[in-house]
Amino acid sequence: MNDEVADTEQQKDEDVGKEDLELDQENVEQDDVSNEDFDSEDFDKEKGELARARDVLPSMIHLLPVASRPFFPGQAVPLLMDSEYWLQTMKAVGETEHKILGVVLVGSNTSEEARSADFKPVGTACRVHRVHSEEGKLQVLVECLQRFRIERFVSRKRPFSARVDYMPEPVPEPEDQIKAYAMAVINTIKELLPLNPLYVEELRMFLDRFGPDDPSHLADFAASLTTSTKVQLQEVLEAVPLMKRMEKVLVLLNNELELAKAQHSIRQSVEERMQKQQREFFLKEQLKVIQKELGIAKDDRTAETDKFKDRLKKLTLTEESQKRVDEEMDKLAMLETGSPEYSVTRNYLDWITLLPWGLHSKDKLDLKRARRVLDRDHYGLDDVKNRILEFLAVGIHKSEIAGSIILLVGPPGVGKTSIGRSIADALGRRFYRFSVGGIRDEAEIKGHRRTYIGAMPGKFLQAIKDAGTANPVIMLDEIDKIGASYHGDPASSLLEVLDPEQNVDFLDHYLDLRFDLSKVLFVCTANQTDSIPGPLLDRMEVIQLSGYIAEEKLAIAKKYLLPRQIDRAGLPKDTVKLKTKALRSLIEGYARDAGVRRLEKQLGKIVRKVAVKMLEGAETPLEVDSETLKDYLGSPVFRDERKLSGPGVVTGLAWTAMGGATLSIEAVRTHEFARGFKLTGQLGDVMKESADIAYGYIVSHAREFGTDPSFFEKAFIHLHVPAGATPKDGPSAGITMASALLSLARNKPVRRIAMTGELTLTGEVFPIGGVREKLIAARRAGFKEILLPEDNRGEFDEVPEHVKKGFKVHFVSRFEDVAALLFAAKAS
């Protein structure tokens, strides 16, 4: 085709495309297509018979919408349609002499929903060859003849009909460029043939009707082979110029080729994998048969024995252990595999060979690294870190860390367990933790004897096996909560495990062999030492962990807790912003305990609520201040401690397993009917004795302290410690009770001062424990002035400076010193 012809046809396409497809109301009715429209074309009487009427394409035809993909000239296509919708259309086509039907792609999802506005401008004229109706469906075979463009609709309702303008296939001149495109299309189809056998049959049908030298039909055929979208195929159908059409078809063919290659590669990979598995299965079965025929197949006993021998090659057993292993291996060789004794012996050998005999990990003896690890994982706790570094420094000088047991004592949530992990990390050792709280059977510690069914080693050998080395860091959590029962005393069993002089030859009941535990570093944790047996406590190096003050909690929350909760929730960083004031309110109102576990839970609650708000469309970052804190956490759990005052009311300082606390003590004279002394507040035996001593001391020295001795002669005095539901006991409330009785007798309130100390009958003030915790409790309650026993001055000096800051402390050695400070207008 020369350039003039191409330009003329392209201009014609553009002109027709610009026409408005309007309803032709000048000729026939909507539901009737007259044959008069194609009389002049079918037959010319004056000129003679030029062609059969059925061979000439009419200008007005019925239209059939298709929603899946367009049809191309040169195809023979079977159609399956619903007779309810298209029976009238097919009847109308059947009544015509030419039997021509226009098949047009529509933009709707189904052909039944199509309207005239959904029709694409270009379709394909098809001759209907066969129509078969069965079970409400029409089976129609059509032969696609030529492209056409819709000029205007005659009927916009079913059956659709329109006047059309045909677009003859261009007859190209033998140009090199067209030949090159045709060859490219043919070569691409050749590459597709091996990848999909269906293309072979379609190519054969094409070659029966057309030749490879027909580029127009070749392009249409190539487009029909692809699985391209209906929009892409419609673009090919509308592209009448041959070069333009072949360019589009070549792009679609290359895409189809890439897709077919990918599918072929996937299918080939799956087939290869299946063939490999099948091949391996058959080879293994054949190997079993061959081994059985040659008598070289291993039975279960031989396989187990070889496995144990392979493990023993990597271990260094003691002479005693090696002898026992040899005996058990000989026994295993003689036993029947089905006997119960065989499984017992096999399990025993399995345990022996799994233990790391002679396998030790190399310690990282670097003090700077240890300090860096401790500072990375924990904020504050400088005294604890220093004690641990001192312990490690001694081990560095000895070139080994062994022979000591560390006991970390402190309230819940202060970081005892995490410190144990940090110690293991600093040394480069494996870490294993198990809780001994609630263990009541000594077999949990030293194992069961092999005479029992289901016998197994104790917790320590299980820890050694899991750690894989003979020198891990083993943490015994909650050692103060270990129990005892008729099965034995587990705490006594721990003596052999934790004693550096005995655990060199630790004997487990199940193993019944000596195993060296001296290289293990044991780290124990406890909330208090009162319930730990004395002999066991004596073997440990005790490190006290006190609670955190508000400033420390504030720093820990910002540096560790809040970022960790945001990360666990999967939220981006800086999603939640907690103002310092809000964080202080959270600490004082919701997390006032000594540790930070409750604080982390409250922060997690805030982060979860923020996650919900983000999904509801809230903008980030979300700021939480002290005013909105209640919306996230509800009402505060802790209230400010009520400042009790008046004659007979004195505030003491107490230590509990949860940290320090303030303890108000009240004394009143209830009546004068009879002399007496009554105690309430669920007090323990120690506190009852302290109250009796305080009462006796104040009564016997009433005149010395400026009170009327007759006050106690007839007075019935009631001494009460509030919060009666909470058990209270401990030798630190003596001077507080005596001060309350003195204040009552003098009918004069004491100054705002907190105190702690034990009192004797002679007026001596004895020392107490938990100085740091009590200072933290005093700070939380707002006290600025404190009384401490003189014997606690050294312990007070060791308290970190930031804890002591802002306190005025009076050290007293006798109750006379206490009395002199109670009622003074201004402390000296």
CORSULPE-V917556 format. One record per pair of residues at least 6 apart in sequence whose ideal C-beta (glycine too) atoms are under 8 Angstrom apart, sorted by the first residue. I is the first residue (numbers start at 1). J is the second residue. Records with the same first field share a line. If there is no record, write none. Layout:
I = J + J
This chain:
1 = 170 + 171 + 172 + 173 + 242
2 = 173
5 = 170
6 = 170 + 241 + 243
9 = 170 + 240 + 241
10 = 240 + 241
13 = 149 + 167 + 240
16 = 149 + 151 + 165
17 = 121 + 149
19 = 151 + 152
20 = 152
21 = 116 + 119 + 121 + 150 + 151 + 152 + 153 + 162
22 = 152 + 153
23 = 152 + 153 + 154 + 156
24 = 152 + 153 + 154 + 163
27 = 34 + 37 + 154
28 = 34 + 37 + 154
30 = 154 + 155 + 156 + 157 + 161
31 = 155 + 157 + 159
33 = 60 + 61 + 62 + 92 + 96 + 154 + 155 + 161
35 = 96 + 97
37 = 58 + 59 + 60
38 = 53 + 56 + 58 + 59 + 60 + 98
41 = 56 + 58 + 59
42 = 51 + 52 + 53 + 56 + 97 + 98
43 = 49 + 50 + 51 + 53
44 = 50
53 = 97 + 98
54 = 97 + 98 + 99 + 127
56 = 98
57 = 98 + 100 + 125 + 145 + 146 + 148 + 166
58 = 96 + 98 + 100
59 = 163 + 164 + 165
60 = 154 + 161 + 162 + 163 + 164
61 = 100 + 101 + 102 + 125 + 148 + 161 + 162 + 164
62 = 89 + 92 + 93 + 101 + 102 + 159 + 160 + 161
63 = 101 + 102 + 103 + 104 + 119 + 123 + 150 + 160 + 161 + 162
64 = 79 + 81 + 86 + 89 + 101 + 102 + 103 + 104 + 111 + 160
65 = 104 + 105 + 106 + 108 + 111 + 114 + 118 + 119 + 160
66 = 79 + 103 + 104 + 105 + 106 + 111
67 = 105 + 106 + 108 + 109 + 110 + 111 + 114 + 230
68 = 230
69 = 105 + 230 + 233
70 = 103 + 104 + 105 + 120 + 123 + 124 + 230 + 233 + 234 + 237
71 = 77 + 103 + 124 + 126 + 142 + 144 + 224
72 = 124 + 144 + 220 + 221 + 223 + 224 + 236 + 237
73 = 124 + 144 + 145 + 146 + 147 + 169 + 217 + 220
74 = 144 + 206 + 209 + 210 + 217 + 220 + 221
75 = 143 + 144 + 220 + 221 + 224
76 = 141 + 142 + 143 + 144 + 205
77 = 126 + 141 + 142 + 144
78 = 139 + 140 + 141 + 142
79 = 138 + 139 + 140 + 141 + 142
80 = 137 + 138 + 139 + 140
81 = 111 + 137 + 138 + 140
82 = 112 + 136 + 137 + 138
83 = 133 + 136 + 137 + 138
84 = 136
85 = 111 + 112 + 158
86 = 138 + 158 + 159
87 = 133 + 138
88 = 158 + 159
89 = 101 + 158 + 159 + 160
90 = 101 + 128 + 131 + 138 + 140
92 = 159 + 161
93 = 99 + 100 + 101 + 128
94 = 128 + 131
98 = 127
99 = 127 + 128 + 129
100 = 125 + 126 + 127 + 128 + 145
101 = 125 + 126 + 127 + 128 + 142
102 = 123 + 124 + 125 + 126 + 148 + 150 + 162 + 164
103 = 123 + 124 + 125 + 126 + 142 + 144
104 = 119 + 120 + 122 + 123 + 124 + 150
105 = 119 + 120 + 123 + 230 + 233 + 234 + 237
106 = 114 + 118 + 119 + 120
107 = 118 + 120
108 = 114 + 115 + 118
115 = 156
116 = 153 + 156 + 160
119 = 150 + 160
120 = 234 + 238
121 = 149 + 150 + 238
122 = 147 + 148 + 149 + 150 + 167 + 234 + 237 + 238
123 = 147 + 148 + 150 + 164 + 237
124 = 144 + 145 + 146 + 147 + 148 + 237
125 = 144 + 145 + 146 + 147 + 148 + 164 + 166
126 = 142 + 143 + 144 + 145
127 = 142 + 143 + 145
128 = 140 + 141 + 142
129 = 141 + 142 + 143
130 = 139 + 140 + 141
131 = 138 + 139 + 140
132 = 138 + 139 + 140
133 = 139
146 = 166 + 167 + 168 + 169
147 = 166 + 167 + 169 + 237 + 240
148 = 164 + 165 + 166 + 167
149 = 164 + 165 + 167
150 = 162 + 163 + 164
151 = 162 + 163 + 164 + 165
152 = 162 + 163
153 = 160 + 161 + 162
154 = 161 + 162 + 163
155 = 161 + 162
167 = 240
169 = 216 + 217
170 = 216 + 240 + 241 + 242
172 = 178 + 215 + 216 + 242
177 = 243
178 = 215 + 242 + 243 + 246
179 = 215
181 = 215 + 243 + 246 + 247 + 250
182 = 212 + 213 + 215 + 218 + 246
184 = 250
185 = 218 + 219 + 222 + 246 + 249 + 250 + 253
186 = 212 + 218
188 = 222 + 250 + 253 + 254 + 257
189 = 199 + 203 + 222 + 225 + 253
191 = 257
192 = 199 + 225 + 253 + 256 + 257 + 260
193 = 199 + 200 + 203
195 = 257 + 260 + 261 + 263 + 264
196 = 260
199 = 225
202 = 221 + 224 + 225
206 = 217 + 221
210 = 217 + 218 + 221
212 = 218
215 = 242 + 246
216 = 242 + 245
219 = 236 + 242 + 245 + 246 + 249
220 = 236 + 245
222 = 249 + 252 + 253
223 = 233 + 236 + 237 + 248 + 249 + 252
224 = 233
225 = 253 + 256
226 = 233 + 252 + 253 + 255 + 256
227 = 256 + 259
228 = 252 + 255 + 256
232 = 248 + 252
233 = 252
235 = 248
236 = 245 + 248 + 249 + 252
239 = 245 + 248
288 = 297
291 = 297 + 298
298 = 306
299 = 337
300 = 337
301 = 332 + 333 + 337
304 = 332 + 346
305 = 329 + 332 + 333
308 = 325 + 329 + 349 + 350 + 353
311 = 353 + 354
312 = 325 + 353
314 = 359
315 = 353 + 355 + 356 + 357 + 358 + 359
316 = 357 + 358 + 359
317 = 325 + 357 + 358
318 = 357 + 513 + 514
320 = 513 + 514
321 = 352 + 357 + 513 + 514
324 = 352 + 512 + 513
325 = 349 + 352 + 353
328 = 345 + 348 + 349 + 352
329 = 349
331 = 345
332 = 342 + 345 + 346 + 349
335 = 341 + 342 + 345
336 = 342
344 = 450
348 = 450 + 510
351 = 456 + 457 + 461 + 465 + 510 + 511
352 = 511 + 513
354 = 465
355 = 461 + 464 + 465 + 511 + 515
356 = 464 + 465 + 467 + 468 + 469 + 470
357 = 470
358 = 470
359 = 468 + 469 + 470
360 = 469 + 470 + 471 + 519
361 = 428 + 429 + 430 + 469 + 471 + 472
362 = 428
363 = 395 + 400 + 401 + 427 + 428 + 429 + 471
364 = 426 + 427 + 428
365 = 392 + 395 + 396 + 399 + 401 + 427
367 = 389 + 392 + 393 + 396
369 = 426
370 = 388 + 389 + 392 + 426 + 427
371 = 385 + 389
373 = 422 + 425 + 426
374 = 385 + 388 + 389 + 419 + 422 + 426
375 = 385
377 = 418 + 419 + 421 + 422 + 425
378 = 385 + 415 + 418 + 419 + 422
379 = 552 + 555 + 556 + 559 + 560
380 = 548 + 552 + 555 + 556
381 = 414 + 415 + 419 + 545
382 = 800
383 = 798 + 800
384 = 408 + 419 + 543 + 544 + 545
387 = 543
388 = 406 + 419 + 423 + 543
391 = 404 + 406 + 541
392 = 401 + 426 + 427
395 = 401 + 402
400 = 519
401 = 427 + 521
402 = 471 + 500 + 518 + 519 + 520 + 521
403 = 500 + 518
404 = 500 + 521 + 541
405 = 498 + 500 + 522 + 523 + 524 + 539 + 540 + 541
406 = 423 + 521 + 522 + 523 + 524 + 540 + 541 + 543
407 = 479 + 524 + 525 + 526 + 529 + 537 + 540 + 541 + 542 + 543
408 = 416 + 419 + 420 + 523 + 524 + 525 + 526 + 543 + 545
409 = 525 + 526 + 527 + 528 + 529 + 542 + 543 + 544 + 545
410 = 416 + 527 + 544 + 545 + 546 + 547 + 594 + 595
411 = 527 + 545 + 546 + 547 + 593 + 594 + 595 + 657 + 658 + 659 + 773
412 = 527 + 593 + 594 + 595 + 597 + 657 + 658
413 = 593 + 594 + 595 + 596 + 597 + 598
414 = 545 + 546 + 547 + 548 + 594 + 595 + 596
415 = 545 + 595 + 596
416 = 525 + 545
417 = 433 + 475 + 477 + 525
419 = 523 + 545
420 = 431 + 433 + 473 + 475 + 523 + 525
421 = 431 + 433 + 475
423 = 473 + 521 + 523
424 = 430 + 431 + 472 + 473 + 521
425 = 431
427 = 473 + 521
429 = 469 + 471 + 472 + 473 + 521
430 = 467 + 468 + 469 + 472 + 473
431 = 467 + 472 + 473 + 475
432 = 463 + 466 + 467 + 472 + 473 + 474 + 475
433 = 474 + 475 + 477
434 = 459 + 463 + 474 + 475 + 476 + 477
435 = 476 + 477 + 478
436 = 445 + 459 + 476 + 477 + 478 + 479 + 481 + 482 + 490 + 494
437 = 477 + 478 + 479 + 481 + 482
438 = 481 + 482 + 483
439 = 445 + 482 + 483 + 490
440 = 483 + 484 + 485 + 487 + 490
441 = 485 + 487 + 488 + 490
442 = 487 + 488 + 489 + 490 + 492 + 493
443 = 458 + 487 + 488 + 509
444 = 458 + 459 + 490
445 = 458 + 459 + 460 + 490 + 493 + 494 + 497
446 = 458 + 493 + 496 + 507 + 508 + 509
447 = 455 + 456 + 457 + 458 + 461 + 508 + 509 + 510 + 511
448 = 454 + 455 + 456 + 509 + 510
449 = 455 + 509 + 510
450 = 510 + 512
455 = 510
456 = 462 + 510
457 = 465 + 508 + 510 + 511
458 = 508 + 509 + 510
460 = 474 + 497 + 506 + 508 + 517
461 = 508 + 510 + 511 + 515
463 = 472 + 474
464 = 470 + 472 + 515 + 517 + 520
467 = 474
470 = 516 + 519 + 520
471 = 519 + 520 + 521
472 = 520 + 521
473 = 520 + 521 + 523
474 = 520 + 521 + 522 + 523
475 = 522 + 523 + 524 + 525
476 = 494 + 522 + 523 + 524 + 525
477 = 524 + 525
478 = 525 + 526 + 527
479 = 494 + 524 + 525 + 526 + 532
480 = 526 + 527 + 528 + 529 + 530 + 531 + 532
481 = 531
482 = 490 + 491 + 494
483 = 490
484 = 490 + 491
491 = 532 + 533 + 536
492 = 533
494 = 536
495 = 502 + 535 + 536 + 539
496 = 502 + 503 + 506 + 507
497 = 503 + 506 + 517 + 522
498 = 522 + 524 + 536 + 539 + 540
499 = 539
500 = 518 + 539
503 = 516 + 517 + 518 + 520
504 = 516 + 517 + 518
505 = 514 + 516
506 = 514 + 515 + 516 + 517
507 = 513 + 514 + 515
508 = 515
524 = 540
526 = 532
527 = 657
528 = 657
529 = 537 + 542
546 = 594 + 659 + 770 + 772 + 773 + 776
547 = 593 + 594 + 595 + 659 + 660 + 772 + 773 + 776
548 = 556 + 594 + 595 + 596 + 776
549 = 776 + 779 + 802 + 803
550 = 584 + 587 + 588 + 779 + 780
551 = 802
553 = 587 + 591 + 596 + 599
554 = 580 + 583 + 584 + 587
556 = 596 + 599
557 = 578 + 583 + 586 + 587 + 596 + 599 + 603
558 = 578 + 583
561 = 596 + 599 + 600 + 603
562 = 576 + 578 + 603 + 607
563 = 573
564 = 600
565 = 600 + 603 + 604 + 606 + 607
566 = 572 + 573 + 575 + 576 + 607
568 = 604 + 607
569 = 604 + 607 + 608 + 611
571 = 607 + 610 + 611 + 614
572 = 620
574 = 620 + 621
575 = 607 + 610 + 614 + 620 + 621 + 622
576 = 606 + 607 + 610 + 621 + 622 + 624
577 = 621 + 622 + 623 + 624
578 = 586 + 603 + 606 + 623 + 624
579 = 623 + 624 + 625 + 626
581 = 625 + 626
582 = 624 + 625 + 626 + 628 + 629
584 = 626
585 = 626 + 629 + 636
586 = 599 + 602 + 603 + 629 + 633
587 = 599
588 = 636 + 638 + 780
589 = 629 + 636 + 637 + 638
590 = 598 + 599 + 602 + 633 + 636 + 637 + 638
591 = 598 + 599 + 602
592 = 637 + 638 + 780
593 = 658 + 659
594 = 658 + 659 + 660 + 773 + 776
595 = 659
602 = 633
605 = 632 + 633
606 = 624 + 632 + 633
609 = 632
610 = 618 + 622
613 = 622
614 = 620 + 622
624 = 632
630 = 636
641 = 662 + 780 + 781
642 = 664
643 = 752
644 = 651 + 664 + 666 + 722
645 = 749 + 752
646 = 749
647 = 743 + 744 + 746 + 747 + 748 + 749
648 = 666 + 667 + 668 + 740 + 741 + 743 + 744
649 = 664 + 665 + 666 + 667 + 740 + 743 + 749 + 750
650 = 664 + 665 + 736 + 737 + 739 + 740 + 743 + 750 + 755
651 = 662 + 663 + 664 + 665 + 736 + 753 + 754 + 755 + 781 + 783
652 = 662 + 663 + 664 + 665 + 732 + 733 + 736 + 737 + 754 + 755 + 756
653 = 660 + 661 + 662 + 663 + 732 + 754 + 755 + 756 + 774 + 777 + 778 + 786
654 = 660 + 661 + 662 + 663 + 728 + 730 + 732 + 733 + 756 + 774 + 777
655 = 661 + 730 + 732 + 768 + 769 + 770 + 773 + 774
659 = 773 + 776 + 777
660 = 770 + 772 + 773 + 774 + 775 + 776 + 777 + 778
661 = 777
662 = 754 + 777 + 778 + 780 + 781 + 783
663 = 721 + 728 + 733 + 736
664 = 721 + 722
665 = 719 + 720 + 721 + 733 + 736 + 737 + 740
666 = 719 + 720 + 721 + 722 + 740
667 = 717 + 718 + 719 + 720 + 737 + 740 + 741 + 743 + 744
668 = 717 + 718 + 720 + 744
669 = 711 + 715 + 716 + 717 + 718 + 744
670 = 678 + 716 + 717 + 718
671 = 716
672 = 714 + 715 + 716
673 = 714 + 716
674 = 714 + 716
675 = 712 + 713 + 714 + 715 + 716
676 = 716 + 717
677 = 691 + 692 + 695 + 716 + 717 + 719
678 = 716 + 717 + 718 + 719
679 = 688 + 691 + 719 + 720
680 = 718 + 719 + 720 + 721 + 724
681 = 720 + 721 + 722 + 723 + 724 + 728
682 = 724 + 725 + 726 + 727 + 728
683 = 691 + 721 + 728 + 729
684 = 727 + 728 + 729 + 730
685 = 729
686 = 729 + 730 + 731
687 = 721 + 728 + 729 + 730 + 733
690 = 731 + 733 + 734 + 737 + 758 + 759
691 = 719 + 733 + 737
693 = 734 + 759 + 760 + 761
694 = 734 + 735 + 737 + 738 + 741 + 759
695 = 717 + 719 + 737 + 741
696 = 761
697 = 738 + 759 + 761 + 763 + 815
698 = 705 + 712 + 738 + 741 + 742 + 745
699 = 712
701 = 763
702 = 708 + 709 + 711 + 712 + 745
703 = 709
704 = 816
705 = 742 + 745 + 746 + 819
706 = 746
707 = 742 + 745 + 746
708 = 745
711 = 745
712 = 745
717 = 741 + 744
719 = 737 + 740 + 741
721 = 728 + 733
731 = 758 + 766 + 768
732 = 756 + 757 + 758 + 768 + 769 + 770
733 = 756 + 758
734 = 757 + 758 + 759 + 760 + 765 + 766
735 = 755 + 756 + 757 + 758 + 759 + 765 + 787 + 812 + 815 + 818
736 = 755 + 756 + 757
737 = 759
738 = 759 + 815 + 818
739 = 750 + 755 + 818 + 819 + 822
742 = 819 + 822
743 = 749 + 750 + 822
746 = 823
748 = 823
750 = 822 + 823
751 = 785 + 821 + 822 + 823 + 824 + 827
752 = 783 + 784 + 785
753 = 783 + 785 + 786 + 787 + 821 + 822 + 827
754 = 778 + 781 + 783 + 785 + 786 + 787
755 = 786 + 787 + 788 + 818
756 = 768 + 774 + 786 + 787 + 788 + 789
757 = 765 + 766 + 767 + 768 + 787 + 788 + 789 + 812 + 818
758 = 765 + 766 + 767 + 768 + 789
759 = 765 + 766 + 815
760 = 766
763 = 814 + 815 + 816
764 = 813 + 814 + 815
765 = 789 + 790 + 812 + 813 + 814 + 815 + 817 + 818
766 = 789 + 791
767 = 789 + 791 + 792 + 795
768 = 774 + 789 + 792
771 = 788 + 792 + 795 + 796 + 799
772 = 799 + 800 + 803
775 = 786 + 799 + 803 + 804 + 807
776 = 803
778 = 786 + 807
779 = 803 + 806 + 807
784 = 806 + 807 + 808
785 = 807 + 808 + 809 + 810 + 827
786 = 807 + 808 + 809 + 810
787 = 809 + 810 + 812 + 818 + 821
788 = 796 + 809 + 810 + 811 + 812
789 = 811 + 812 + 813
790 = 811 + 812 + 813
791 = 813
792 = 811
793 = 811
796 = 804 + 809 + 811
808 = 827
810 = 817 + 821 + 827
812 = 818 + 821
821 = 827 + 828
